[in-house]
């Protein structure tokens, strides 16, 4: 059993960091369902092992939007860059690639 635990922890160290995608939505937002659909479809194209999707419903936690400086919905944030509205898949891909490059630069500068 001890061997299994060692393997699990060593895998986690070797695994690349996942890119966090934060999606801000509201229960009353007419465009939020479509924006979430586009985001999920784009993420699936890359593979689930590349991302973590964090959905923040500002109807339930308005302080979360304030914390990130989000004033309009729907908004998606990837790598500290945010876009408001229904995002184009091409734009999401560019944001993802930019976040990937920034992650590599941070890891290389250690």
N, CA, C and O of each residue as an XYZ file, in Angstrom:
440
protein
N       0.807     -1.207      0.000
C       0.000      0.000      0.000
C       0.846      1.265      0.000
O       0.476      2.264     -0.616
N       1.964      1.222      0.680
C       2.820      2.397      0.730
C       3.327      2.764     -0.664
O       3.490      3.944     -0.974
N       3.576      1.754     -1.508
C       4.042      2.013     -2.862
C       3.008      2.788     -3.673
O       3.356      3.677     -4.450
N       1.736      2.445     -3.486
C       0.676      3.141     -4.213
C       0.639      4.616     -3.835
O       0.467      5.478     -4.697
N       0.798      4.901     -2.567
C       0.774      6.296     -2.122
C       1.937      7.077     -2.726
O       1.772      8.223     -3.144
N       3.110      6.455     -2.769
C       4.264      7.132     -3.345
C       4.048      7.434     -4.814
O       4.422      8.506     -5.289
N       3.454      6.512     -5.531
C       3.198      6.720     -6.963
C       2.239      7.873     -7.182
O       2.436      8.686     -8.085
N       1.201      7.949     -6.357
C       0.220      9.018     -6.520
C       0.849     10.385     -6.292
O       0.598     11.317     -7.057
N       1.658     10.515     -5.255
C       2.258     11.820     -4.993
C       3.289     12.178     -6.045
O       3.406     13.348     -6.409
N       4.036     11.214     -6.541
C       5.024     11.543     -7.567
C       4.352     11.928     -8.872
O       4.877     12.765     -9.606
N       3.208     11.342     -9.177
C       2.475     11.730    -10.382
C       2.036     13.185    -10.294
O       2.133     13.933    -11.267
N       1.554     13.578     -9.122
C       1.065     14.943     -8.971
C       2.183     15.958     -9.173
O       1.942     17.032     -9.725
N       3.383     15.646     -8.744
C       4.495     16.574     -8.937
C       4.856     16.702    -10.406
O       5.213     17.785    -10.870
N       4.762     15.588    -11.145
C       5.139     15.582    -12.549
C       4.050     16.124    -13.469
O       4.336     16.526    -14.597
N       2.812     16.138    -13.002
C       1.704     16.586    -13.836
C       1.815     18.087    -14.099
O       2.187     18.844    -13.202
N       1.497     18.521    -15.315
C       1.480     19.962    -15.581
C       0.309     20.605    -14.838
O      -0.716     19.970    -14.594
N       0.483     21.867    -14.489
C      -0.584     22.568    -13.784
C      -1.768     22.763    -14.716
O      -1.611     23.044    -15.905
N      -2.955     22.607    -14.147
C      -4.160     22.832    -14.937
C      -4.422     24.329    -15.031
O      -4.125     25.092    -14.112
N      -4.979     24.722    -16.151
C      -5.346     26.116    -16.366
C      -6.727     26.326    -15.759
O      -7.665     25.584    -16.054
N      -6.843     27.337    -14.915
C      -8.122     27.616    -14.271
C      -8.942     28.558    -15.153
O      -8.494     29.645    -15.519
N     -10.136     28.116    -15.477
C     -11.102     28.919    -16.209
C     -12.186     29.297    -15.214
O     -12.827     28.426    -14.625
N     -12.390     30.587    -15.026
C     -13.404     31.059    -14.086
C     -14.517     31.707    -14.902
O     -14.281     32.627    -15.685
N     -15.728     31.208    -14.701
C     -16.888     31.722    -15.431
C     -17.847     32.355    -14.444
O     -18.306     31.704    -13.506
N     -18.149     33.623    -14.658
C     -19.076     34.362    -13.811
C     -20.420     34.436    -14.512
O     -20.512     34.851    -15.667
N     -21.464     34.026    -13.796
C     -22.811     34.038    -14.368
C     -23.815     34.468    -13.314
O     -23.482     34.643    -12.142
N     -25.054     34.633    -13.762
C     -26.141     35.024    -12.875
C     -27.394     34.263    -13.276
O     -27.554     33.865    -14.430
N     -28.271     34.069    -12.318
C     -29.542     33.389    -12.592
C     -30.433     34.200    -13.538
O     -31.269     33.630    -14.240
N     -30.261     35.506    -13.559
C     -31.118     36.367    -14.373
C     -30.487     36.776    -15.707
O     -31.087     37.538    -16.464
N     -29.304     36.286    -15.994
C     -28.579     36.643    -17.213
C     -29.098     35.822    -18.397
O     -29.076     34.592    -18.364
N     -29.558     36.508    -19.432
C     -30.097     35.824    -20.613
C     -29.002     35.192    -21.471
O     -29.248     34.202    -22.160
N     -27.789     35.760    -21.432
C     -26.704     35.282    -22.283
C     -25.795     34.255    -21.596
O     -24.996     33.593    -22.259
N     -25.913     34.125    -20.293
C     -25.023     33.240    -19.533
C     -25.109     31.767    -19.933
O     -24.065     31.124    -20.046
N     -26.299     31.199    -20.154
C     -26.342     29.784    -20.547
C     -25.589     29.502    -21.849
O     -24.886     28.496    -21.952
N     -25.730     30.374    -22.831
C     -25.026     30.167    -24.104
C     -23.514     30.339    -23.924
O     -22.729     29.590    -24.506
N     -23.110     31.323    -23.122
C     -21.686     31.539    -22.876
C     -21.078     30.315    -22.184
O     -19.979     29.886    -22.537
N     -21.779     29.761    -21.215
C     -21.286     28.576    -20.516
C     -21.175     27.388    -21.468
O     -20.231     26.603    -21.386
N     -22.134     27.265    -22.358
C     -22.113     26.178    -23.354
C     -20.869     26.296    -24.254
O     -20.188     25.302    -24.510
N     -20.581     27.511    -24.727
C     -19.416     27.735    -25.588
C     -18.125     27.408    -24.822
O     -17.223     26.772    -25.367
N     -18.043     27.836    -23.591
C     -16.852     27.588    -22.770
C     -16.645     26.089    -22.566
O     -15.541     25.577    -22.750
N     -17.709     25.393    -22.188
C     -17.595     23.944    -21.952
C     -17.215     23.192    -23.235
O     -16.393     22.277    -23.193
N     -17.801     23.569    -24.360
C     -17.466     22.917    -25.634
C     -16.004     23.154    -26.004
O     -15.324     22.239    -26.467
N     -15.525     24.367    -25.803
C     -14.139     24.690    -26.130
C     -13.177     23.932    -25.223
O     -12.155     23.424    -25.684
N     -13.500     23.857    -23.947
C     -12.660     23.120    -23.001
C     -12.600     21.646    -23.380
O     -11.536     21.031    -23.311
N     -13.729     21.078    -23.778
C     -13.770     19.667    -24.164
C     -12.867     19.407    -25.371
O     -12.289     18.326    -25.488
N     -12.743     20.388    -26.266
C     -11.870     20.233    -27.424
C     -10.405     20.063    -27.010
O      -9.652     19.346    -27.669
N     -10.004     20.721    -25.923
C      -8.630     20.614    -25.432
C      -8.419     19.348    -24.614
O      -7.332     18.771    -24.624
N      -9.452     18.919    -23.913
C      -9.329     17.766    -23.022
C      -9.508     18.201    -21.583
O      -9.017     19.256    -21.181
N     -10.202     17.400    -20.817
C     -10.542     17.742    -19.439
C      -9.322     17.807    -18.524
O      -9.370     18.468    -17.486
N      -8.232     17.136    -18.887
C      -7.048     17.118    -18.034
C      -6.248     18.417    -18.088
O      -5.284     18.578    -17.340
N      -6.634     19.333    -18.953
C      -5.904     20.586    -19.123
C      -6.486     21.697    -18.243
O      -5.774     22.635    -17.883
N      -7.775     21.600    -17.895
C      -8.487     22.697    -17.241
C      -9.151     22.307    -15.933
O      -9.428     21.138    -15.663
N      -9.392     23.331    -15.138
C     -10.370     23.262    -14.069
C     -11.341     24.399    -14.350
O     -10.927     25.543    -14.540
N     -12.609     24.091    -14.377
C     -13.632     25.108    -14.620
C     -14.294     25.449    -13.301
O     -14.853     24.585    -12.624
N     -14.222     26.707    -12.951
C     -14.848     27.192    -11.728
C     -15.982     28.124    -12.151
O     -15.744     29.167    -12.760
N     -17.206     27.742    -11.826
C     -18.376     28.550    -12.175
C     -18.803     29.308    -10.922
O     -19.066     28.713     -9.877
N     -18.865     30.622    -11.045
C     -19.289     31.466     -9.926
C     -20.612     32.111    -10.283
O     -20.700     32.902    -11.223
N     -21.630     31.768     -9.530
C     -22.949     32.351     -9.717
C     -23.032     33.587     -8.822
O     -23.138     33.467     -7.601
N     -22.986     34.761     -9.424
C     -22.964     35.999     -8.645
C     -24.312     36.305     -8.001
O     -24.402     37.182     -7.142
N     -25.356     35.595     -8.406
C     -26.637     35.736     -7.718
C     -26.527     35.170     -6.304
O     -27.175     35.652     -5.375
N     -25.697     34.140     -6.160
C     -25.513     33.489     -4.864
C     -24.351     34.089     -4.074
O     -24.414     34.164     -2.847
N     -23.293     34.518     -4.764
C     -22.110     35.083     -4.097
C     -21.658     36.362     -4.804
O     -20.667     36.344     -5.535
N     -22.368     37.463     -4.595
C     -22.021     38.719     -5.278
C     -20.643     39.250     -4.886
O     -20.019     39.973     -5.663
N     -20.164     38.903     -3.700
C     -18.853     39.383     -3.268
C     -17.723     38.798     -4.124
O     -16.655     39.402     -4.234
N     -17.951     37.636     -4.725
C     -16.935     37.021     -5.587
C     -16.691     37.878     -6.826
O     -15.547     38.045     -7.250
N     -17.750     38.415     -7.402
C     -17.602     39.286     -8.574
C     -16.848     40.554     -8.194
O     -15.988     41.016     -8.944
N     -17.162     41.109     -7.051
C     -16.470     42.312     -6.580
C     -14.988     42.045     -6.373
O     -14.145     42.869     -6.726
N     -14.677     40.890     -5.799
C     -13.294     40.520     -5.520
C     -12.443     40.529     -6.794
O     -11.287     40.952     -6.775
N     -13.027     40.059     -7.899
C     -12.308     39.985     -9.167
C     -12.543     41.202    -10.051
O     -11.986     41.278    -11.147
N     -13.350     42.151     -9.605
C     -13.616     43.355    -10.388
C     -14.515     43.102    -11.583
O     -14.367     43.745    -12.622
N     -15.452     42.164    -11.441
C     -16.378     41.821    -12.517
C     -17.653     42.649    -12.335
O     -18.303     42.596    -11.291
N     -17.995     43.419    -13.382
C     -19.166     44.292    -13.303
C     -20.229     43.973    -14.338
O     -21.326     44.531    -14.285
N     -19.925     43.081    -15.285
C     -20.876     42.719    -16.334
C     -20.832     41.209    -16.535
O     -19.812     40.562    -16.300
N     -21.947     40.672    -16.969
C     -22.059     39.221    -17.163
C     -22.572     38.919    -18.558
O     -23.254     39.747    -19.163
N     -22.256     37.757    -19.068
C     -21.337     36.741    -18.569
C     -19.896     37.173    -18.778
O     -19.585     37.899    -19.723
N     -19.019     36.722    -17.891
C     -17.593     37.005    -18.010
C     -16.814     35.719    -17.789
O     -17.118     34.946    -16.880
N     -15.814     35.495    -18.621
C     -14.915     34.362    -18.453
C     -13.521     34.922    -18.203
O     -13.099     35.875    -18.858
N     -12.805     34.318    -17.242
C     -11.455     34.749    -16.903
C     -10.519     33.552    -17.025
O     -10.740     32.504    -16.418
N      -9.470     33.731    -17.823
C      -8.466     32.689    -18.008
C      -7.100     33.342    -17.869
O      -6.772     34.274    -18.603
N      -6.314     32.857    -16.938
C      -4.968     33.396    -16.755
C      -4.946     34.872    -16.414
O      -4.021     35.583    -16.805
N      -5.946     35.340    -15.695
C      -6.001     36.743    -15.296
C      -6.569     37.676    -16.352
O      -6.715     38.873    -16.102
N      -6.892     37.151    -17.526
C      -7.488     37.952    -18.604
C      -8.972     37.632    -18.659
O      -9.359     36.463    -18.659
N      -9.803     38.663    -18.707
C     -11.246     38.418    -18.729
C     -11.890     38.988    -19.980
O     -11.442     39.987    -20.544
N     -12.966     38.313    -20.399
C     -13.747     38.722    -21.555
C     -15.219     38.667    -21.143
O     -15.673     37.695    -20.539
N     -15.940     39.708    -21.474
C     -17.360     39.778    -21.147
C     -18.183     39.525    -22.392
O     -17.824     39.961    -23.486
N     -19.291     38.816    -22.219
C     -20.177     38.486    -23.325
C     -20.039     37.014    -23.687
O     -19.358     36.257    -22.996
N     -20.682     36.622    -24.762
C     -20.570     35.248    -25.236
C     -19.256     35.156    -25.998
O     -19.111     35.764    -27.058
N     -18.297     34.399    -25.467
C     -16.975     34.375    -26.089
C     -16.939     33.544    -27.365
O     -17.611     32.518    -27.473
N     -16.160     33.993    -28.308
C     -15.924     33.220    -29.523
C     -14.933     32.107    -29.188
O     -13.975     32.344    -28.452
N     -15.144     30.902    -29.711
C     -14.203     29.808    -29.422
C     -12.756     30.149    -29.771
O     -11.843     29.759    -29.043
N     -12.531     30.866    -30.866
C     -11.168     31.247    -31.244
C     -10.513     32.125    -30.181
O      -9.333     31.965    -29.870
N     -11.287     33.048    -29.632
C     -10.768     33.927    -28.589
C     -10.431     33.123    -27.340
O      -9.395     33.352    -26.716
N     -11.294     32.188    -26.972
C     -11.021     31.334    -25.812
C      -9.734     30.539    -26.016
O      -8.930     30.398    -25.094
N      -9.549     30.028    -27.218
C      -8.339     29.261    -27.506
C      -7.095     30.136    -27.370
O      -6.076     29.688    -26.844
N      -7.173     31.372    -27.838
C      -6.041     32.292    -27.700
C      -5.773     32.597    -26.229
O      -4.617     32.684    -25.816
N      -6.830     32.760    -25.439
C      -6.662     33.009    -24.011
C      -6.011     31.811    -23.328
O      -5.147     31.968    -22.465
N      -6.436     30.618    -23.724
C      -5.876     29.396    -23.162
C      -4.398     29.279    -23.506
O      -3.575     28.992    -22.636
N      -4.064     29.499    -24.764
C      -2.669     29.416    -25.179
C      -1.814     30.460    -24.464
O      -0.679     30.181    -24.078
N      -2.355     31.648    -24.292
C      -1.644     32.691    -23.553
C      -1.414     32.291    -22.107
O      -0.334     32.515    -21.560
N      -2.427     31.699    -21.487
C      -2.296     31.240    -20.103
C      -1.276     30.117    -20.011
O      -0.514     30.040    -19.047
N      -1.260     29.249    -21.012
C      -0.304     28.133    -21.050
C       1.127     28.668    -21.140
O       2.018     28.182    -20.443
N       1.342     29.661    -21.992
C       2.662     30.264    -22.143
C       3.091     30.920    -20.826
O       4.237     30.767    -20.405
N       2.189     31.638    -20.183
C       2.510     32.305    -18.934
C       2.839     31.295    -17.844
O       3.724     31.536    -17.024
N       2.137     30.167    -17.827
C       2.401     29.122    -16.837
C       3.790     28.550    -17.051
O       4.519     28.317    -16.087
N       4.161     28.321    -18.293
C       5.500     27.793    -18.595
C       6.585     28.798    -18.198
O       7.630     28.406    -17.679
N       6.343     30.089    -18.439
C       7.319     31.104    -18.081
C       7.508     31.148    -16.565
O       8.635     31.257    -16.082
N       6.404     31.064    -15.812
C       6.486     31.072    -14.348
C       7.240     29.858    -13.835
O       8.068     29.971    -12.931
N       6.955     28.692    -14.414
C       7.643     27.471    -13.988
C       9.129     27.512    -14.338
O       9.956     26.995    -13.587
N       9.469     28.116    -15.460
C      10.863     28.182    -15.896
C      11.694     29.187    -15.136
O      12.921     29.088    -15.103
N      11.033     30.158    -14.522
C      11.773     31.210    -13.828
C      12.131     30.845    -12.400
O      12.773     31.636    -11.710
N      11.732     29.666    -11.938
C      12.018     29.258    -10.547
C      13.463     28.924    -10.352
O      13.870     28.564     -9.248
